[in-house]
């Protein structure tokens, strides 16, 4: 299993107008092909009178599922350009849909490729790009006297502290990249004078800032 992948941070909607045709680009994260198809259907339902609903999606490890459609546009002028934009940026687990309302002016093959590419690019930029990495999520407690020193040490490292609660001890969730766990956790334990207690641990993919 891969330890990291690039995807979109959220959903987006961006509209451009070219020679009176409206191109509305949508992007959304999708964990499965079922999610991608559901997202596509949602856009189709929202734009029932649109001339075309062109799309591309890439799902899974090593881009295992790749689908696209020109939806009635000349072959290779819509779905494939959208796919190329997604693939060039190494984005997976994402669906991009570009809705077109024909404005009465033919754009030609090159014009269509540029319009669909631009719309897809705008949708991805608006959605935001994140790097998802396999992350160890530790539920921890720490006595108050050790908290400030521990927190200072954590701020110097590539870890994230979440859900801090103050009671008789400090309770929190600690997120650390799984690939860094063996090196960073001992350093954090040392910073807390070995008073850090890990109650439970699980793994999931989490968004990390690219360095």
C-alpha positions as CSV (number, residue, x, y, z in Angstrom):
1,X,0.0,0.0,0.0
2,X,1.2,3.5,-0.8
3,X,2.1,5.8,2.1
4,X,1.1,9.0,0.4
5,X,-1.0,10.4,-2.5
6,X,-2.0,13.8,-3.8
7,X,-5.7,14.9,-4.1
8,X,-8.0,17.9,-3.7
9,X,-8.7,19.4,-0.3
10,X,-12.4,19.9,-1.0
11,X,-15.1,20.6,-3.5
12,X,-15.1,23.6,-5.9
13,X,-17.1,25.3,-8.6
14,X,-15.5,27.7,-11.1
15,X,-17.2,29.3,-14.2
16,X,-15.6,30.8,-17.3
17,X,-17.2,32.2,-20.4
18,X,-15.6,31.7,-23.8
19,X,-17.3,33.0,-27.0
20,X,-20.7,33.0,-25.2
21,X,-20.4,29.4,-24.1
22,X,-20.5,28.8,-20.3
23,X,-18.0,26.3,-18.9
24,X,-18.6,25.4,-15.3
25,X,-15.9,23.3,-13.7
26,X,-16.4,21.2,-10.6
27,X,-13.8,19.1,-8.7
28,X,-14.3,16.9,-5.6
29,X,-12.3,14.3,-3.7
30,X,-13.7,10.8,-4.2
31,X,-12.5,7.7,-2.3
32,X,-14.1,5.2,-4.8
33,X,-15.5,5.0,-8.3
34,X,-19.0,4.9,-6.7
35,X,-18.2,8.3,-5.1
36,X,-17.1,9.7,-8.4
37,X,-20.2,8.5,-10.3
38,X,-22.4,9.9,-7.5
39,X,-20.7,13.2,-7.8
40,X,-21.1,13.2,-11.6
41,X,-24.8,12.3,-11.3
42,X,-25.3,15.2,-8.8
43,X,-23.8,17.7,-11.3
44,X,-26.0,16.2,-14.1
45,X,-29.1,16.6,-11.9
46,X,-28.1,20.2,-11.1
47,X,-27.5,21.1,-14.8
48,X,-30.2,19.1,-16.6
49,X,-30.4,21.5,-19.5
50,X,-26.7,21.8,-20.1
51,X,-25.4,20.8,-23.6
52,X,-22.5,18.6,-22.3
53,X,-21.4,17.1,-19.0
54,X,-17.8,16.1,-19.6
55,X,-15.7,14.5,-16.9
56,X,-12.6,12.6,-15.9
57,X,-11.7,10.8,-12.7
58,X,-8.7,8.9,-11.3
59,X,-9.3,6.5,-8.4
60,X,-7.0,4.3,-6.3
61,X,-3.4,3.3,-5.7
62,X,-1.3,3.6,-8.8
63,X,-4.2,5.3,-10.6
64,X,-5.9,2.0,-10.9
65,X,-9.2,3.4,-12.2
66,X,-9.1,6.1,-14.9
67,X,-12.3,7.1,-16.8
68,X,-13.3,10.1,-18.9
69,X,-16.0,11.1,-21.3
70,X,-16.5,13.7,-24.1
71,X,-20.3,13.5,-23.6
72,X,-21.0,14.4,-27.2
73,X,-18.2,16.8,-27.9
74,X,-15.8,15.9,-30.8
75,X,-13.6,12.9,-29.7
76,X,-10.6,13.9,-27.7
77,X,-11.6,17.5,-27.1
78,X,-13.1,17.4,-23.6
79,X,-12.7,14.3,-21.4
80,X,-9.1,13.6,-22.4
81,X,-7.9,17.2,-21.9
82,X,-9.6,17.1,-18.4
83,X,-7.9,13.8,-17.7
84,X,-4.5,15.2,-18.8
85,X,-4.8,18.1,-16.4
86,X,-5.6,15.8,-13.5
87,X,-2.9,13.3,-14.4
88,X,-0.2,15.9,-15.1
89,X,-0.6,17.1,-11.5
90,X,-0.4,13.5,-10.1
91,X,-3.8,13.9,-8.5
92,X,-5.8,10.8,-7.6
93,X,-9.0,10.0,-5.8
94,X,-10.6,13.0,-7.5
95,X,-13.4,13.7,-10.1
96,X,-13.5,16.7,-12.3
97,X,-16.7,17.6,-14.2
98,X,-17.0,20.4,-16.7
99,X,-20.5,21.4,-17.7
100,X,-21.0,23.4,-20.9
101,X,-23.9,25.5,-22.0
102,X,-23.4,26.1,-25.7
103,X,-23.4,29.8,-26.6
104,X,-24.0,29.5,-30.3
105,X,-20.4,29.9,-31.6
106,X,-18.3,26.9,-32.6
107,X,-14.9,26.9,-30.9
108,X,-13.1,24.4,-33.1
109,X,-11.1,21.4,-31.9
110,X,-8.2,23.5,-30.5
111,X,-10.6,25.9,-28.8
112,X,-12.5,23.1,-27.1
113,X,-9.3,21.5,-25.8
114,X,-8.2,24.9,-24.4
115,X,-11.6,25.6,-22.8
116,X,-12.0,22.3,-21.1
117,X,-8.3,22.3,-20.0
118,X,-8.7,25.8,-18.5
119,X,-11.9,25.0,-16.8
120,X,-10.5,21.8,-15.2
121,X,-7.4,23.7,-14.1
122,X,-9.5,26.4,-12.5
123,X,-11.6,23.9,-10.7
124,X,-8.6,22.1,-9.3
125,X,-6.9,25.3,-8.2
126,X,-10.1,26.4,-6.4
127,X,-10.4,23.0,-4.7
128,X,-6.9,23.2,-3.3
129,X,-4.2,20.5,-3.6
130,X,-3.1,18.5,-0.6
131,X,-0.7,15.6,0.1
132,X,-2.4,12.8,2.0
133,X,0.1,10.7,4.1
134,X,-0.4,7.6,6.1
135,X,-0.5,8.9,9.7
136,X,-0.3,7.4,13.1
137,X,-3.0,9.0,15.4
138,X,-2.2,8.5,19.1
139,X,-4.5,9.3,21.9
140,X,-2.3,10.6,24.7
141,X,-2.2,12.0,28.2
142,X,0.5,14.0,30.0
143,X,0.8,15.5,33.5
144,X,0.6,19.3,33.6
145,X,4.2,19.9,34.7
146,X,5.5,18.2,31.5
147,X,3.1,19.9,29.1
148,X,4.8,23.1,28.2
149,X,8.2,21.4,27.5
150,X,6.4,18.7,25.5
151,X,4.4,21.2,23.4
152,X,7.5,23.3,22.7
153,X,9.3,20.2,21.4
154,X,6.4,19.2,19.3
155,X,6.3,22.6,17.7
156,X,9.8,22.0,16.4
157,X,8.9,18.7,14.8
158,X,6.6,17.6,11.9
159,X,3.8,16.5,14.2
160,X,0.3,17.8,14.9
161,X,-1.4,18.2,18.3
162,X,-5.3,18.1,18.2
163,X,-8.3,18.0,20.5
164,X,-6.5,19.2,23.6
165,X,-8.5,18.8,26.9
166,X,-7.5,19.9,30.3
167,X,-8.7,17.9,33.3
168,X,-6.6,16.2,36.0
169,X,-4.1,15.6,33.1
170,X,-3.7,17.0,29.6
171,X,-5.4,14.8,27.1
172,X,-4.8,15.2,23.3
173,X,-4.4,13.5,20.0
174,X,-1.0,13.4,18.4
175,X,-0.6,13.0,14.7
176,X,2.7,11.9,13.2
177,X,3.5,10.5,9.8
178,X,3.8,6.8,10.1
179,X,7.2,6.8,8.3
180,X,8.5,9.2,11.0
181,X,7.0,7.5,14.0
182,X,10.0,5.5,15.1
183,X,12.3,8.5,15.1
184,X,9.9,11.3,16.4
185,X,8.0,9.5,19.2
186,X,11.2,8.7,21.3
187,X,12.2,12.4,21.0
188,X,8.8,13.5,22.2
189,X,9.0,11.0,25.1
190,X,12.3,12.3,26.1
191,X,11.0,15.9,26.1
192,X,8.2,14.9,28.5
193,X,10.7,13.2,30.9
194,X,9.1,9.8,29.9
195,X,5.7,10.9,31.3
196,X,3.9,10.7,28.0
197,X,1.2,7.9,28.1
198,X,-0.2,6.6,24.8
199,X,-3.7,5.2,25.4
200,X,-4.5,4.0,21.9
201,X,-3.3,4.3,18.3
202,X,-4.8,4.0,14.8
203,X,-3.7,4.8,11.3
204,X,-5.4,6.9,8.6
205,X,-4.5,9.2,5.7
206,X,-4.2,12.8,6.8
207,X,-3.5,16.0,4.9
208,X,0.0,17.4,5.5
209,X,1.6,20.6,4.2
210,X,4.1,20.0,1.5
211,X,7.6,21.1,2.6
